[in-house]
Amino acid sequence: MRNLLITIPFLVITWVIVSCTGDAPKSENSSKEIKDTIVVGEQITIYKMPYAYDHSIIYNPKQKKWHLFGIEAGNKTFIHLTADSLTQQGWEKHEPFSFKDEEIWAPHIIENKGLYYMFFTNIGVPREIRLAISKDLYEWKNYSEEPLFAYSNEFSKNQKNKDPMVFCDEVNKQWIMYFSMMKDDKHWVVAYSTSNDLVNWEGPKICFDEHTEEPNVESPFVVRRGKYYYLFLSARPWPHGAEEVFRSESPFLWETNDLVKRINPWHAAEVIQDLDGKWYLSRSSGDQSDFRLAPLFWNDGIK
């Protein structure tokens, strides 16, 4: 097995202020509000395995390969799969990712300036959000022996930070990391931190709070469509409930009455755009032991 845990004080990286820029997509009908009508198509199974949960899917254009990393049984490794096509069945399996033989959850991977950044949860007390970096999605180097953060406050020494998802907010010109968190010893929320360089994070602040003791804010995932930001959440209700989608004009606040779609059954969704522009919603089916995809249709008038 390759050594996946080489620390990288020698890796010279020039950190650049947020590089993902671009104008918001234009609506075909800007004169009136178009009602949201999200539709999810028929599911297809892309890989079967004994245990499948939180995952991340990303495309490497140099290799012309799709990569999937996801939690395996035992929670100490992330399965690594590749495919030539996003929707093909039976992806190829590679060496897994691990971290010091410790329990890890919920990878999320982004690309910036030719490097791939994997954010994941290291389970412990307190729970930590960590970062590994790769040039090719095969060889990974631990960014630091220290976590990016392991938040605590006057109410809780272990805020159980988990399920990180990093989003490039082109409007506010910054990176936003969304994650599940306990704001005290009882109440779960969706929190966020912000960064200009992907390694130094400010926060946390709360963007979704139902004032509940149930951990039904799993696997937050955010997508911007025009002026709206869509927040996808799992385990509603806890532990095996639906995926719910909330819509807001701010990437920093969603309310319960912002709900626009409920998808049941579903869990740990990622929203992925294929090379041909088509959208898909991924799913870890958990007790049914596979990863799945389904076409996602926004029907909001935005190309």
One Martini backbone bead per residue (centre of mass of N, CA, C, O) as a GRO file, in nm:
protein
  303
    1MET     BB    1   0.098   0.036   0.020
    2ARG     BB    2   0.073   0.343   0.014
    3ASN     BB    3   0.186   0.640   0.145
    4LEU     BB    4  -0.069   0.863   0.282
    5LEU     BB    5   0.105   1.015   0.549
    6ILE     BB    6   0.269   1.255   0.442
    7THR     BB    7   0.401   1.519   0.540
    8ILE     BB    8   0.413   1.888   0.406
    9PRO     BB    9   0.646   2.112   0.465
   10PHE     BB   10   0.779   2.094   0.161
   11LEU     BB   11   0.526   2.205   0.038
   12VAL     BB   12   0.497   2.443  -0.211
   13ILE     BB   13   0.246   2.698  -0.167
   14THR     BB   14   0.059   2.938  -0.334
   15TRP     BB   15  -0.155   3.143  -0.191
   16VAL     BB   16  -0.472   3.232  -0.322
   17ILE     BB   17  -0.706   3.414  -0.377
   18VAL     BB   18  -0.989   3.346  -0.475
   19SER     BB   19  -1.037   3.194  -0.809
   20CYS     BB   20  -1.345   3.162  -0.824
   21THR     BB   21  -1.497   3.301  -1.105
   22GLY     BB   22  -1.814   3.459  -1.191
   23ASP     BB   23  -2.111   3.474  -1.326
   24ALA     BB   24  -2.424   3.457  -1.297
   25PRO     BB   25  -2.669   3.300  -1.409
   26LYS     BB   26  -2.912   3.332  -1.650
   27SER     BB   27  -3.232   3.399  -1.703
   28GLU     BB   28  -3.488   3.344  -1.933
   29ASN     BB   29  -3.687   3.483  -1.697
   30SER     BB   30  -3.657   3.797  -1.536
   31SER     BB   31  -3.961   3.920  -1.500
   32LYS     BB   32  -4.018   3.649  -1.336
   33GLU     BB   33  -4.100   3.415  -1.122
   34ILE     BB   34  -3.981   3.082  -1.090
   35LYS     BB   35  -4.089   2.796  -1.002
   36ASP     BB   36  -3.989   2.540  -0.818
   37THR     BB   37  -3.907   2.205  -0.993
   38ILE     BB   38  -3.775   1.958  -0.866
   39VAL     BB   39  -3.632   1.663  -1.028
   40VAL     BB   40  -3.607   1.306  -0.989
   41GLY     BB   41  -3.490   1.038  -1.127
   42GLU     BB   42  -3.377   0.744  -1.210
   43GLN     BB   43  -3.201   0.503  -1.065
   44ILE     BB   44  -2.847   0.413  -1.046
   45THR     BB   45  -2.602   0.170  -1.018
   46ILE     BB   46  -2.236   0.203  -0.976
   47TYR     BB   47  -2.187   0.047  -0.683
   48LYS     BB   48  -2.110  -0.248  -0.503
   49MET     BB   49  -2.129  -0.297  -0.141
   50PRO     BB   50  -2.145  -0.367   0.197
   51TYR     BB   51  -2.067  -0.046   0.244
   52ALA     BB   52  -2.238   0.282   0.214
   53TYR     BB   53  -2.146   0.629   0.227
   54ASP     BB   54  -2.012   0.894   0.251
   55HIS     BB   55  -1.918   1.113  -0.032
   56SER     BB   56  -1.707   1.177  -0.333
   57ILE     BB   57  -1.718   1.355  -0.655
   58ILE     BB   58  -1.462   1.372  -0.922
   59TYR     BB   59  -1.292   1.536  -1.191
   60ASN     BB   60  -1.013   1.442  -1.414
   61PRO     BB   61  -0.901   1.585  -1.706
   62LYS     BB   62  -0.622   1.449  -1.753
   63GLN     BB   63  -0.743   1.145  -1.719
   64LYS     BB   64  -1.048   1.109  -1.775
   65LYS     BB   65  -1.167   1.087  -1.465
   66TRP     BB   66  -1.361   0.949  -1.224
   67HIS     BB   67  -1.398   1.009  -0.865
   68LEU     BB   68  -1.443   0.801  -0.566
   69PHE     BB   69  -1.510   0.874  -0.218
   70GLY     BB   70  -1.578   0.646   0.068
   71ILE     BB   71  -1.725   0.493   0.315
   72GLU     BB   72  -1.634   0.214   0.500
   73ALA     BB   73  -1.615  -0.046   0.666
   74GLY     BB   74  -1.501   0.069   0.995
   75ASN     BB   75  -1.411   0.378   0.935
   76LYS     BB   76  -1.078   0.374   0.815
   77THR     BB   77  -1.177   0.403   0.512
   78PHE     BB   78  -1.160   0.505   0.167
   79ILE     BB   79  -1.295   0.446  -0.106
   80HIS     BB   80  -1.157   0.394  -0.447
   81LEU     BB   81  -1.296   0.519  -0.751
   82THR     BB   82  -1.326   0.464  -1.112
   83ALA     BB   83  -1.425   0.641  -1.425
   84ASP     BB   84  -1.514   0.737  -1.752
   85SER     BB   85  -1.813   0.749  -1.645
   86LEU     BB   86  -2.048   0.861  -1.435
   87THR     BB   87  -2.284   0.630  -1.527
   88GLN     BB   88  -2.134   0.390  -1.483
   89GLN     BB   89  -2.098   0.054  -1.415
   90GLY     BB   90  -1.851  -0.058  -1.233
   91TRP     BB   91  -1.614   0.051  -1.080
   92GLU     BB   92  -1.283   0.105  -1.014
   93LYS     BB   93  -1.056  -0.026  -0.783
   94HIS     BB   94  -0.853   0.111  -0.522
   95GLU     BB   95  -0.672   0.238  -0.306
   96PRO     BB   96  -0.716   0.344  -0.004
   97PHE     BB   97  -0.793   0.578   0.235
   98SER     BB   98  -0.592   0.692   0.517
   99PHE     BB   99  -0.562   0.772   0.894
  100LYS     BB  100  -0.376   0.629   1.125
  101ASP     BB  101  -0.602   0.414   1.186
  102GLU     BB  102  -0.848   0.600   1.195
  103GLU     BB  103  -1.144   0.747   1.227
  104ILE     BB  104  -1.338   0.824   0.926
  105TRP     BB  105  -1.527   1.089   0.757
  106ALA     BB  106  -1.661   1.253   0.503
  107PRO     BB  107  -1.565   1.328   0.214
  108HIS     BB  108  -1.426   1.628   0.044
  109ILE     BB  109  -1.368   1.739  -0.299
  110ILE     BB  110  -1.140   1.972  -0.450
  111GLU     BB  111  -1.035   2.212  -0.698
  112ASN     BB  112  -0.714   2.407  -0.702
  113LYS     BB  113  -0.462   2.491  -0.895
  114GLY     BB  114  -0.407   2.163  -0.951
  115LEU     BB  115  -0.534   2.081  -0.676
  116TYR     BB  116  -0.636   1.844  -0.424
  117TYR     BB  117  -0.897   1.865  -0.171
  118MET     BB  118  -0.935   1.687   0.139
  119PHE     BB  119  -1.211   1.678   0.344
  120PHE     BB  120  -1.234   1.558   0.691
  121THR     BB  121  -1.325   1.337   0.953
  122ASN     BB  122  -1.191   1.306   1.283
  123ILE     BB  123  -1.248   1.079   1.520
  124GLY     BB  124  -1.307   1.232   1.843
  125VAL     BB  125  -1.177   1.422   2.135
  126PRO     BB  126  -1.229   1.611   1.939
  127ARG     BB  127  -1.354   1.674   1.652
  128GLU     BB  128  -1.199   1.679   1.322
  129ILE     BB  129  -1.078   1.886   1.067
  130ARG     BB  130  -0.924   1.777   0.767
  131LEU     BB  131  -0.624   1.769   0.539
  132ALA     BB  132  -0.567   1.665   0.201
  133ILE     BB  133  -0.319   1.638  -0.069
  134SER     BB  134  -0.331   1.638  -0.440
  135LYS     BB  135  -0.237   1.585  -0.790
  136ASP     BB  136  -0.417   1.286  -0.872
  137LEU     BB  137  -0.596   1.110  -0.645
  138TYR     BB  138  -0.374   0.894  -0.522
  139GLU     BB  139  -0.167   1.083  -0.384
  140TRP     BB  140  -0.144   1.160  -0.035
  141LYS     BB  141  -0.110   1.454   0.181
  142ASN     BB  142  -0.066   1.573   0.481
  143TYR     BB  143  -0.078   1.891   0.567
  144SER     BB  144  -0.105   1.832   0.889
  145GLU     BB  145  -0.091   1.746   1.223
  146GLU     BB  146  -0.297   1.957   1.230
  147PRO     BB  147  -0.592   2.070   1.232
  148LEU     BB  148  -0.798   2.300   1.111
  149PHE     BB  149  -1.033   2.203   1.321
  150ALA     BB  150  -1.174   2.199   1.682
  151TYR     BB  151  -1.446   2.289   1.806
  152SER     BB  152  -1.522   2.515   2.081
  153ASN     BB  153  -1.700   2.616   2.383
  154GLU     BB  154  -1.873   2.717   2.666
  155PHE     BB  155  -2.078   2.458   2.615
  156SER     BB  156  -1.852   2.290   2.437
  157LYS     BB  157  -1.569   2.070   2.383
  158ASN     BB  158  -1.758   1.900   2.163
  159GLN     BB  159  -1.903   1.984   1.848
  160LYS     BB  160  -1.899   1.756   1.630
  161ASN     BB  161  -1.754   1.796   1.374
  162LYS     BB  162  -1.898   1.738   1.039
  163ASP     BB  163  -1.936   1.705   0.707
  164PRO     BB  164  -1.766   1.849   0.493
  165MET     BB  165  -1.824   2.141   0.270
  166VAL     BB  166  -1.688   2.301  -0.018
  167PHE     BB  167  -1.748   2.645  -0.129
  168CYS     BB  168  -1.752   2.863  -0.406
  169ASP     BB  169  -1.810   3.205  -0.364
  170GLU     BB  170  -1.844   3.428  -0.622
  171VAL     BB  171  -1.984   3.671  -0.489
  172ASN     BB  172  -1.792   3.685  -0.208
  173LYS     BB  173  -1.502   3.580  -0.256
  174GLN     BB  174  -1.513   3.274  -0.116
  175TRP     BB  175  -1.475   3.026   0.112
  176ILE     BB  176  -1.709   2.762   0.213
  177MET     BB  177  -1.772   2.576   0.510
  178TYR     BB  178  -1.979   2.306   0.562
  179PHE     BB  179  -2.133   2.176   0.874
  180SER     BB  180  -2.181   1.977   1.132
  181MET     BB  181  -2.309   2.087   1.464
  182MET     BB  182  -2.266   2.169   1.803
  183LYS     BB  183  -2.363   2.446   2.001
  184ASP     BB  184  -2.386   2.229   2.222
  185ASP     BB  185  -2.475   1.944   2.416
  186LYS     BB  186  -2.761   1.917   2.214
  187HIS     BB  187  -2.751   2.112   1.953
  188TRP     BB  188  -2.813   2.105   1.615
  189VAL     BB  189  -2.626   2.231   1.325
  190VAL     BB  190  -2.542   2.448   1.065
  191ALA     BB  191  -2.222   2.534   0.973
  192TYR     BB  192  -1.961   2.793   0.918
  193SER     BB  193  -1.668   2.868   0.724
  194THR     BB  194  -1.401   3.093   0.623
  195SER     BB  195  -1.190   3.150   0.320
  196ASN     BB  196  -0.888   3.236   0.107
  197ASP     BB  197  -0.689   2.937   0.121
  198LEU     BB  198  -0.808   2.652   0.265
  199VAL     BB  199  -0.645   2.671   0.572
  200ASN     BB  200  -0.782   2.936   0.681
  201TRP     BB  201  -1.032   2.959   0.939
  202GLU     BB  202  -1.342   3.117   1.002
  203GLY     BB  203  -1.503   3.057   1.317
  204PRO     BB  204  -1.813   2.977   1.381
  205LYS     BB  205  -2.127   2.973   1.210
  206ILE     BB  206  -2.479   2.999   1.165
  207CYS     BB  207  -2.727   2.876   0.899
  208PHE     BB  208  -2.885   2.631   1.061
  209ASP     BB  209  -3.175   2.636   1.295
  210GLU     BB  210  -3.407   2.418   1.489
  211HIS     BB  211  -3.374   2.356   1.791
  212THR     BB  212  -3.240   2.058   1.806
  213GLU     BB  213  -3.140   1.723   1.923
  214GLU     BB  214  -3.130   1.629   1.640
  215PRO     BB  215  -2.905   1.487   1.380
  216ASN     BB  216  -3.073   1.628   1.104
  217VAL     BB  217  -2.774   1.760   0.960
  218GLU     BB  218  -2.662   1.600   0.722
  219SER     BB  219  -2.466   1.648   0.461
  220PRO     BB  220  -2.399   1.923   0.353
  221PHE     BB  221  -2.514   2.092   0.041
  222VAL     BB  222  -2.409   2.344  -0.203
  223VAL     BB  223  -2.597   2.543  -0.448
  224ARG     BB  224  -2.585   2.766  -0.726
  225ARG     BB  225  -2.881   2.947  -0.868
  226GLY     BB  226  -2.829   3.231  -0.939
  227LYS     BB  227  -2.977   3.385  -0.655
  228TYR     BB  228  -2.960   3.092  -0.542
  229TYR     BB  229  -2.937   2.879  -0.249
  230TYR     BB  230  -2.879   2.530  -0.202
  231LEU     BB  231  -2.977   2.311   0.066
  232PHE     BB  232  -2.860   1.993   0.149
  233LEU     BB  233  -3.024   1.738   0.358
  234SER     BB  234  -3.003   1.481   0.595
  235ALA     BB  235  -3.184   1.290   0.806
  236ARG     BB  236  -3.517   1.351   0.747
  237PRO     BB  237  -3.536   1.201   0.984
  238TRP     BB  238  -3.384   1.059   1.225
  239PRO     BB  239  -3.164   0.835   1.057
  240HIS     BB  240  -3.359   0.754   0.768
  241GLY     BB  241  -3.435   0.990   0.607
  242ALA     BB  242  -3.459   1.244   0.410
  243GLU     BB  243  -3.411   1.468   0.157
  244GLU     BB  244  -3.353   1.821   0.187
  245VAL     BB  245  -3.450   2.140   0.031
  246PHE     BB  246  -3.308   2.467   0.046
  247ARG     BB  247  -3.392   2.824  -0.014
  248SER     BB  248  -3.168   3.107  -0.079
  249GLU     BB  249  -3.011   3.437  -0.106
  250SER     BB  250  -2.820   3.310   0.113
  251PRO     BB  251  -2.513   3.143   0.228
  252PHE     BB  252  -2.589   3.215   0.565
  253LEU     BB  253  -2.920   3.148   0.537
  254TRP     BB  254  -3.164   2.917   0.666
  255GLU     BB  255  -3.499   2.814   0.678
  256THR     BB  256  -3.761   2.602   0.720
  257ASN     BB  257  -3.944   2.777   0.504
  258ASP     BB  258  -3.725   2.702   0.256
  259LEU     BB  259  -3.863   2.462   0.159
  260VAL     BB  260  -3.872   2.275  -0.179
  261LYS     BB  261  -3.770   1.968  -0.109
  262ARG     BB  262  -3.853   1.608  -0.099
  263ILE     BB  263  -3.644   1.307  -0.067
  264ASN     BB  264  -3.784   0.967  -0.076
  265PRO     BB  265  -3.526   0.805  -0.049
  266TRP     BB  266  -3.221   0.943   0.117
  267HIS     BB  267  -2.845   0.995   0.118
  268ALA     BB  268  -2.575   1.189   0.097
  269ALA     BB  269  -2.581   1.416  -0.109
  270GLU     BB  270  -2.463   1.490  -0.438
  271VAL     BB  271  -2.391   1.752  -0.670
  272ILE     BB  272  -2.363   1.683  -1.026
  273GLN     BB  273  -2.181   1.777  -1.319
  274ASP     BB  274  -2.154   1.692  -1.622
  275LEU     BB  275  -1.988   1.733  -1.922
  276ASP     BB  276  -2.286   1.790  -2.069
  277GLY     BB  277  -2.453   1.948  -1.814
  278LYS     BB  278  -2.570   1.740  -1.653
  279TRP     BB  279  -2.757   1.643  -1.370
  280TYR     BB  280  -2.680   1.494  -1.038
  281LEU     BB  281  -2.779   1.258  -0.779
  282SER     BB  282  -2.637   1.128  -0.508
  283ARG     BB  283  -2.621   0.796  -0.329
  284SER     BB  284  -2.626   0.646  -0.014
  285SER     BB  285  -2.791   0.337   0.072
  286GLY     BB  286  -2.652   0.168   0.290
  287ASP     BB  287  -2.840  -0.106   0.356
  288GLN     BB  288  -2.813  -0.155   0.026
  289SER     BB  289  -2.508  -0.137  -0.069
  290ASP     BB  290  -2.472   0.148  -0.244
  291PHE     BB  291  -2.415   0.346  -0.525
  292ARG     BB  292  -2.595   0.636  -0.657
  293LEU     BB  293  -2.786   0.770  -0.938
  294ALA     BB  294  -2.965   1.075  -1.050
  295PRO     BB  295  -3.140   1.272  -1.220
  296LEU     BB  296  -3.134   1.640  -1.230
  297PHE     BB  297  -3.409   1.878  -1.229
  298TRP     BB  298  -3.470   2.217  -1.199
  299ASN     BB  299  -3.675   2.402  -1.357
  300ASP     BB  300  -3.567   2.745  -1.355
  301GLY     BB  301  -3.451   2.878  -1.638
  302ILE     BB  302  -3.152   2.774  -1.614
  303LYS     BB  303  -2.840   2.704  -1.789
   0.00000   0.00000   0.00000
